[in-house]
Amino acid sequence: MRNFDFSPLYRSSIGFDRVASLLDSLSRTEQSQPSYPPYNIELTGEDHYRITMAVAGFDRSELNIEVNQNNLTITGQNAAEEEGRTFLHRGIAARNFERRFQLADHVRVETANFENGLLHIDLVREVPEAIKPRNIAIGNGSSEASVTTAQEAVTQDKTHAA
């Protein structure tokens, strides 16, 4: 693994503290992040995502999903194993785990489902109206310029075209 020194970047940027801490935490977690349990991250639609984790051997009650600020943490605490069992070969992993995901701003957990040993966590990005792109009409000097959202502009264009 290569290490990158981002300190020159920090000296010349103001207001990017969140990006800087994200880069730092990314470099730390890449080195220490375990590979168990395996997972997929899918784009299921515009602004819709799904994390699927293979958690065979766990019951629904042994799994916990927690969101704290922009951190999604999934933990699995396997119940105590039965005494008296002797394994000749143990190929199915059944160890406890904790997996963390850094969520982007305005991404929230919508649902979580557990079926056939797979944990599905559906995420959706909901951008507030206040920060969505807007079009600003340019006035002719005597009239005031009007501000419309991108959606309103598309609707107006369709009406004028008809």
Contact map, one row per residue, 1 for C-alpha under 8 A:
111000000000000000000000000000100000000000000000000000000000000000000000000000000000000000000000000000000000000000000000000000000000000000000000000000000000000000
111100000000000000000000000000000000000000000000000000000000000000000000000000000000000000000000000000000000000000000000000000000000000000000000000000000000000000
111110000000000000000000001000000000000000000000000000000000000000000000000000000000000000000000000000000000000000000000000000000000000000000000000000000000000000
011111000000000000000000000000000000000000000000000000000000000000000000000000000000000000000000000000000000000000000000000000000000000000000000000000000000000000
001111110000000000000000000000000000000000000000000000000000000000000000000000000000000000000000000000000000000000000000000000000000000000000000000000000000000000
000111111100000000000000000000000000000000000000000000000000000000000000000000000000000000000000000000000000000000000000000000000000000000000000000000000000000000
000011111110000000000000000000000000000000000000000000000000000000000000000000000000000000000000000000000000000000000000000000000000000000000000000000000000000000
000011111111000000000000000000000000000000000000000000000000000000000000000000000000000000000000000000000000000000000000000000000000000000000000000000000000000000
000001111111100000000000000000000000000000000000000000000000000000000000000000000000000000000000000000000000000000000000000000000000000000000000000000000000000000
000001111111110000010000000000000000000000000000000000000000000000000000000000000000000000000000000000000000000000000000000000000000000000000000000000000000000000
000000111111100000000000000000000000000000000000000000000000000000000000000000000000000000000000000000000000000000000000000000000000000000000000000000000000000000
000000011111110000000000000000000000000000000000000000000000000000000000000000000000000000000000000000000000000000000000000000000000000000000000000000000000000000
000000001111111100000000000000000000000000000000000000000000000000000000000000000000000000000000000000000000000000000000000000000000000000000000000000000000000000
000000000101111110000000000000000000000000000000000000000000000000000000000000000000000000000000000000000000000000000000000000000000000000000000000000000000000000
000000000000111110000000000000000000000000000000000000000000000000000000000000000000000000000000000000000000000000000000000000000000000000000000000000000000000000
000000000000111111110000000000000000000000000000000000000000000000000000000000000000000000000000000000000000000000000000000000000000000000000000000000000000000000
000000000000011111111000000000000000000000000000000000000000000000000000000000000000000000000000000000000000000000000000000000000000000000000000000000000000000000
000000000000000111111100000000000000000000000000000000000000000000000000000000000000000000000000000000000000000000000000000000000000000000000000000000000000000000
000000000000000111111110000000000000000000000000000000000000000000000000000000000000000000000000000000000000000000000000000000000000000000000000000000000000000000
000000000100000111111111000000000000000000000000000000000000000000000000000000000000000000000000000000000000000000000000000000000000000000000000000000000000000000
000000000000000011111111100000000000000000000000000000000000000000000000000000000000000000000000000000000000000000000000000000000000000000000000000000000000000000
000000000000000001111111110000000000000000000000000000000000000000000000000000000000000000000000000000000000000000000000000000000000000000000000000000000000000000
000000000000000000111111111000000000000000000000000000000000000000000000000000000000000000000000000000000000000000000000000000000000000000000000000000000000000000
000000000000000000011111111100000000000000000000000000000000000000000000000000000000000000000000000000000000000000000000000000000000000000000000000000000000000000
000000000000000000001111111110000000000000000000000000000000000000000000000000000000000000000000000000000000000000000000000000000000000000000000000000000000000000
000000000000000000000111111111000000000000000000000000000000000000000000000000000000000000000000000000000000000000000000000000000000000000000000000000000000000000
001000000000000000000011111111100000000000000000000000000000000000000000000000000000000000000000000000000000000000000000000000000000000000000000000000000000000000
000000000000000000000001111111110000000000000000000000000000000000000000000000000000000000000000000000000000000000000000000000000000000000000000000000000000000000
000000000000000000000000111111111000000000000000000000000000000000000000000000000000000000000000000000000000000000000000000000000000000000000000000000000000000000
000000000000000000000000011111111000000000000000000000000000000000000000000000000000000000000000000000000000000000000000000000000000000000000000000000000000000000
100000000000000000000000001111111000000000000000000000000000000000000000000000000000000000000000000000000000000000000000000000000000000000000000000000000000000000
000000000000000000000000000111111100000000000000000000000000000000000000000000000000000000000000000000000000000000000000000000000000000000000000000000000000000000
000000000000000000000000000011111110000000000000000000000000000000000000000000000000000000000000000000000000000000000000000000000000000000000000000000000000000000
000000000000000000000000000000011111000000000000000000000000000000000000000000000000000000000000000000000000000000000000000000000000000000000000000000000000000000
000000000000000000000000000000001111110000000000000000000000000000000000000000000000000000000000000000000000000000000000000000000000000000000000000000000000000000
000000000000000000000000000000000111110000000000000000000000000000000000000000000000000000000000100000000000000000000000000000000000000000000000000000000000000000
000000000000000000000000000000000011111000000000000011100000000000000000000000000000000000000000101000000000000000000000000000000000000000000000000000000000000000
000000000000000000000000000000000011111100000000000011000000000000000000000000000000000000000000000000000000000000000000000000000000000000000000000000000000000000
000000000000000000000000000000000000111110000000001111000000000000000000000000000000000000000000000000000000000000000000000000000000000000000000000000000000000000
000000000000000000000000000000000000011111000000011110000000000000000000000000000000000000000000000000000000000000000000000000000000000000000000000000000000000000
000000000000000000000000000000000000001111100000111100000000000000000000000000000000000000000000000000000000000000000000000000000000000000000000000000000000000000
000000000000000000000000000000000000000111110000111000000000000000000000000000000000000000000000000000000000000000000000000000000000000000000000000000000000000000
000000000000000000000000000000000000000011111111110000000000000000000000000000000000000000000000000000000000000000000000000000000000000000000000000000000000000000
000000000000000000000000000000000000000001111101110000000000000000000000000000000000000000000000000000000000000000000000000000000000000000000000000000000000000000
000000000000000000000000000000000000000000111111100000000000000000000000000000000000000000000000000000000000000000000000000000000000000000000000000000000000000000
000000000000000000000000000000000000000000111111000000000000000000000000000000000000000000000000000000000000000000000000000000000000000000000000000000000000000000
000000000000000000000000000000000000000000101111100000000000000000000000000000000000000000000000000000000000000000000000000111000000000000000000000000000000000000
000000000000000000000000000000000000000000111111110000000000000000000000000000000000000000000000000000000000000000000000011110000000000000000000000000000000000000
000000000000000000000000000000000000000011111011111000000000000000000000000000000000000000000000000000000000000000000000011100000000000000000000000000000000000000
000000000000000000000000000000000000000111110001111100000000000000000000000000000000000000000000000000000000000000000001111000000000000000000000000000000000000000
000000000000000000000000000000000000001111000000111110000000000000000000000000000000000000000000000000000000000000000011111000000000000000000000000000000000000000
000000000000000000000000000000000000001110000000011111000000000000000000000000000000000000000000000000000000000000000111100000000000000000000000000000000000000000
000000000000000000000000000000000000111100000000001111100000000000000000000000000000000000000000000000000000000000000111000000000000000000000000000000000000000000
000000000000000000000000000000000000111000000000000111110000000000000000000000000000000000000000000000000000000000001110000000000000000000000000000000000000000000
000000000000000000000000000000000000100000000000000011111100000000000000000000000000000000000000000000000000000000001110000000000000000000000000000000000000000000
000000000000000000000000000000000000000000000000000001111100000000000000000000000000000000000100000000000000000000011100000000000000000000000000000000000000000000
000000000000000000000000000000000000000000000000000000111110000000000000000000000000000000011100000000000000000000001000000000000000000000000000000000000000000000
000000000000000000000000000000000000000000000000000000111111011000000000000101000000000000000100000000000000000000001000000000000000000000000000000000000000000000
000000000000000000000000000000000000000000000000000000001111111000000000000000000000000000000000000000000000000000000000000000000000000000000000000000000000000000
000000000000000000000000000000000000000000000000000000000111111000000000000000000000000000000000000000000000000001000000000000000000000000000000000000000000000000
000000000000000000000000000000000000000000000000000000000011111100000000000000000000000000000000000000000000000000000000000000000000000000000000000000000000000000
000000000000000000000000000000000000000000000000000000000111111100000000000111100000000000000000000000000000000000000000000000000000000000000000000000000000000000
000000000000000000000000000000000000000000000000000000000111111110000000011110000000000000000000000000000000000000000000000000000000000000000000000000000000000000
000000000000000000000000000000000000000000000000000000000000111111000000011100000000000000000000000000000000000000000000000000000000000000000000000000000000000000
000000000000000000000000000000000000000000000000000000000000001111100001111000000000000000000000000000000000000000000000000000000000000000000000000000000000000000
000000000000000000000000000000000000000000000000000000000000000111110001110000000000000000000000000000000000000000000000000000000000000000000000000000000000000000
000000000000000000000000000000000000000000000000000000000000000011111111100000000000000000000000000000000000000000000000000000000000000000000000000000000000000000
000000000000000000000000000000000000000000000000000000000000000001111111000000000000000000000000000000000000000000000000000000000000000000000000000000000000000000
000000000000000000000000000000000000000000000000000000000000000000111110000000000000000000000000000000000000000000000000000000000000000000000000000000000000000000
000000000000000000000000000000000000000000000000000000000000000000111111000000000000000000000000000001111010000000000000000000000000000000000000000000000000000000
000000000000000000000000000000000000000000000000000000000000000000111111100000000000000000000000000111100000000000000000000000000000000000000000000000000000000000
000000000000000000000000000000000000000000000000000000000000000011110111110000000000000000000000000111100000000000000000000000000000000000000000000000000000000000
000000000000000000000000000000000000000000000000000000000000000011100011111000000000000000000000011110000000000000000000000000000000000000000000000000000000000000
000000000000000000000000000000000000000000000000000000000000001111000001111100000000000000000000011100000000000000000000000000000000000000000000000000000000000000
000000000000000000000000000000000000000000000000000000000000001110000000111110000000000000000001111000000000000000000000000000000000000000000000000000000000000000
000000000000000000000000000000000000000000000000000000000100011100000000011111000000000000000001110000000000000000000000000000000000000000000000000000000000000000
000000000000000000000000000000000000000000000000000000000000011000000000001111100000000000000011100000000000000000000000000000000000000000000000000000000000000000
000000000000000000000000000000000000000000000000000000000100010000000000000111110000000000000111000000000000000000000000000000000000000000000000000000000000000000
000000000000000000000000000000000000000000000000000000000000010000000000000011111000000000000000000000000000000000000000000000000000000000000000000000000000000000
000000000000000000000000000000000000000000000000000000000000000000000000000001111100000000000000000000000000000000000000000000000000000000000000000000000000000000
000000000000000000000000000000000000000000000000000000000000000000000000000000111110000000000000000000000000000000000000000000000000000000000000000000000000000000
000000000000000000000000000000000000000000000000000000000000000000000000000000011111100000000000000000000000000000000000000000000000000000000000000000000000000000
000000000000000000000000000000000000000000000000000000000000000000000000000000001111100000000000000000000000000000000000000000000000000000000000000000000000000000
000000000000000000000000000000000000000000000000000000000000000000000000000000000111110000000000000000000000000000000000000000000000000000000000000000000000000000
000000000000000000000000000000000000000000000000000000000000000000000000000000000111111000000000000000000000000000000000000000000000000000000000000000000000000000
000000000000000000000000000000000000000000000000000000000000000000000000000000000001111100000000000000000000000000000000000000000000000000000000000000000000000000
000000000000000000000000000000000000000000000000000000000000000000000000000000000000111111000000000000000000000000000000000000000000000000000000000000000000000000
000000000000000000000000000000000000000000000000000000000000000000000000000000000000011111000000000000000000000000000000000000000000000000000000000000000000000000
000000000000000000000000000000000000000000000000000000000000000000000000000000000000001111100000000000000000000000000000000000000000000000000000000000000000000000
000000000000000000000000000000000000000000000000000000000000000000000000000000000000001111111000000000000000000000000000000000000000000000000000000000000000000000
000000000000000000000000000000000000000000000000000000000000000000000000000000000000000011111000000000000000000000000000000000000000000000000000000000000000000000
000000000000000000000000000000000000000000000000000000001000000000000000000000000000000001111100000000000000000000000000000000000000000000000000000000000000000000
000000000000000000000000000000000000000000000000000000001000000000000000000000000000000001111110000000000000000000000000000000000000000000000000000000000000000000
000000000000000000000000000000000000000000000000000000011100000000000000000001000000000000011111000000000000000000000000000000000000000000000000000000000000000000
000000000000000000000000000000000000000000000000000000000000000000000000000011000000000000001111100000000000000000000000000000000000000000000000000000000000000000
000000000000000000000000000000000000000000000000000000000000000000000000001111000000000000000111110000000000000000000000000000000000000000000000000000000000000000
000000000000000000000000000000000001100000000000000000000000000000000000001110000000000000000011111000000000000000000000000000000000000000000000000000000000000000
000000000000000000000000000000000000000000000000000000000000000000000000111100000000000000000001111100000000000000000000000000000000000000000000000000000000000000
000000000000000000000000000000000000100000000000000000000000000000000000111000000000000000000000111110000000000000000000000000000000000000000000000000000000000000
000000000000000000000000000000000000000000000000000000000000000000000011110000000000000000000000011111000000000000000000000000000000000000000000000000000000000000
000000000000000000000000000000000000000000000000000000000000000000000011100000000000000000000000001111100000000000000000000000000000000000000000000000000000000000
000000000000000000000000000000000000000000000000000000000000000000000111000000000000000000000000000111110000000000000000000000000000000000000000000000000000000000
000000000000000000000000000000000000000000000000000000000000000000000111000000000000000000000000000011111011000000000000000000000000000000000000000000000000000000
000000000000000000000000000000000000000000000000000000000000000000000100000000000000000000000000000001111110000000000000000000000000000000000000000000000000000000
000000000000000000000000000000000000000000000000000000000000000000000100000000000000000000000000000000111110000000000000000000000000000000000000000000000000000000
000000000000000000000000000000000000000000000000000000000000000000000000000000000000000000000000000000011111000000000000000011110000000000000000000000000000000000
000000000000000000000000000000000000000000000000000000000000000000000100000000000000000000000000000000111111100000000000001111000000000000000000000000000000000000
000000000000000000000000000000000000000000000000000000000000000000000000000000000000000000000000000000100111110000000000001111000000000000000000000000000000000000
000000000000000000000000000000000000000000000000000000000000000000000000000000000000000000000000000000000011111100000000111100000000000000000000000000000000000000
000000000000000000000000000000000000000000000000000000000000000000000000000000000000000000000000000000000001111100000000111100000000000000000000000000000000000000
000000000000000000000000000000000000000000000000000000000000000000000000000000000000000000000000000000000000111110000000111000000000000000000000000000000000000000
000000000000000000000000000000000000000000000000000000000000000000000000000000000000000000000000000000000000111111000011110000000000000000000000000000000000000000
000000000000000000000000000000000000000000000000000000000000000000000000000000000000000000000000000000000000001111100011100000000000000000000000000000000000000000
000000000000000000000000000000000000000000000000000000000001000000000000000000000000000000000000000000000000000111111111000000000000000000000000000000000000000000
000000000000000000000000000000000000000000000000000000000000000000000000000000000000000000000000000000000000000011111110000000000000000000000000000000000000000000
000000000000000000000000000000000000000000000000000000010000000000000000000000000000000000000000000000000000000001111100000000000000000000000000000000000000000000
000000000000000000000000000000000000000000000000000001111100000000000000000000000000000000000000000000000000000001111110000000000000000000000000000000000000000000
000000000000000000000000000000000000000000000000000111110000000000000000000000000000000000000000000000000000000001111111000000000000000000000000000000000000000000
000000000000000000000000000000000000000000000000001111100000000000000000000000000000000000000000000000000000000111101111100000000000000000000000000000000000000000
000000000000000000000000000000000000000000000000011110000000000000000000000000000000000000000000000000000000000111000111110000000000000000000000000000000000000000
000000000000000000000000000000000000000000000000011100000000000000000000000000000000000000000000000000000000111110000011111000000000000000000000000000000000000000
000000000000000000000000000000000000000000000001111000000000000000000000000000000000000000000000000000000000111100000001111100000000000000000000000000000000000000
000000000000000000000000000000000000000000000001111000000000000000000000000000000000000000000000000000000011111000000000111110000000000000000000000000000000000000
000000000000000000000000000000000000000000000011100000000000000000000000000000000000000000000000000000000011110000000000011111000000000000000000000000000000000000
000000000000000000000000000000000000000000000011000000000000000000000000000000000000000000000000000000000111000000000000001111100000000000000000000000000000000000
000000000000000000000000000000000000000000000010000000000000000000000000000000000000000000000000000000000111000000000000000111110000000000000000000000000000000000
000000000000000000000000000000000000000000000000000000000000000000000000000000000000000000000000000000000100000000000000000011111011000000000000000000000000000000
000000000000000000000000000000000000000000000000000000000000000000000000000000000000000000000000000000000100000000000000000001111111000000000000000000000000000000
000000000000000000000000000000000000000000000000000000000000000000000000000000000000000000000000000000000000000000000000000000111111000000000000000000000000000000
000000000000000000000000000000000000000000000000000000000000000000000000000000000000000000000000000000000000000000000000000000011111000000000000000000000000000000
000000000000000000000000000000000000000000000000000000000000000000000000000000000000000000000000000000000000000000000000000000111111100000000000000000000000000000
000000000000000000000000000000000000000000000000000000000000000000000000000000000000000000000000000000000000000000000000000000111111110000000000000010000000000000
000000000000000000000000000000000000000000000000000000000000000000000000000000000000000000000000000000000000000000000000000000000011111000000000000011000000000000
000000000000000000000000000000000000000000000000000000000000000000000000000000000000000000000000000000000000000000000000000000000001111100000000001111000000000000
000000000000000000000000000000000000000000000000000000000000000000000000000000000000000000000000000000000000000000000000000000000000111110000000001111001000000000
000000000000000000000000000000000000000000000000000000000000000000000000000000000000000000000000000000000000000000000000000000000000011111000000111100000000000000
000000000000000000000000000000000000000000000000000000000000000000000000000000000000000000000000000000000000000000000000000000000000001111100000111100000000000000
000000000000000000000000000000000000000000000000000000000000000000000000000000000000000000000000000000000000000000000000000000000000000111110000110000000000000000
000000000000000000000000000000000000000000000000000000000000000000000000000000000000000000000000000000000000000000000000000000000000000011111111110000000000000000
000000000000000000000000000000000000000000000000000000000000000000000000000000000000000000000000000000000000000000000000000000000000000001111111000000000000000000
000000000000000000000000000000000000000000000000000000000000000000000000000000000000000000000000000000000000000000000000000000000000000000111111000000000000000000
000000000000000000000000000000000000000000000000000000000000000000000000000000000000000000000000000000000000000000000000000000000000000000111111000000000000000000
000000000000000000000000000000000000000000000000000000000000000000000000000000000000000000000000000000000000000000000000000000000000000000111111100000000000000000
000000000000000000000000000000000000000000000000000000000000000000000000000000000000000000000000000000000000000000000000000000000000000000111111110000000000000000
000000000000000000000000000000000000000000000000000000000000000000000000000000000000000000000000000000000000000000000000000000000000000111100011111000000000000000
000000000000000000000000000000000000000000000000000000000000000000000000000000000000000000000000000000000000000000000000000000000000000111100001111100000000000000
000000000000000000000000000000000000000000000000000000000000000000000000000000000000000000000000000000000000000000000000000000000000011110000000111110000000000000
000000000000000000000000000000000000000000000000000000000000000000000000000000000000000000000000000000000000000000000000000000000000011110000000011111111000000000
000000000000000000000000000000000000000000000000000000000000000000000000000000000000000000000000000000000000000000000000000000000001111000000000001111111000000000
000000000000000000000000000000000000000000000000000000000000000000000000000000000000000000000000000000000000000000000000000000000000111000000000000111111100000000
000000000000000000000000000000000000000000000000000000000000000000000000000000000000000000000000000000000000000000000000000000000000000000000000000111111110000000
000000000000000000000000000000000000000000000000000000000000000000000000000000000000000000000000000000000000000000000000000000000000000000000000000111111111000000
000000000000000000000000000000000000000000000000000000000000000000000000000000000000000000000000000000000000000000000000000000000000001000000000000111111111100000
000000000000000000000000000000000000000000000000000000000000000000000000000000000000000000000000000000000000000000000000000000000000000000000000000001111111110000
000000000000000000000000000000000000000000000000000000000000000000000000000000000000000000000000000000000000000000000000000000000000000000000000000000111111111000
000000000000000000000000000000000000000000000000000000000000000000000000000000000000000000000000000000000000000000000000000000000000000000000000000000011111111100
000000000000000000000000000000000000000000000000000000000000000000000000000000000000000000000000000000000000000000000000000000000000000000000000000000001111111110
000000000000000000000000000000000000000000000000000000000000000000000000000000000000000000000000000000000000000000000000000000000000000000000000000000000111111111
000000000000000000000000000000000000000000000000000000000000000000000000000000000000000000000000000000000000000000000000000000000000000000000000000000000011111111
000000000000000000000000000000000000000000000000000000000000000000000000000000000000000000000000000000000000000000000000000000000000000000000000000000000001111111
000000000000000000000000000000000000000000000000000000000000000000000000000000000000000000000000000000000000000000000000000000000000000000000000000000000000111111
000000000000000000000000000000000000000000000000000000000000000000000000000000000000000000000000000000000000000000000000000000000000000000000000000000000000011111
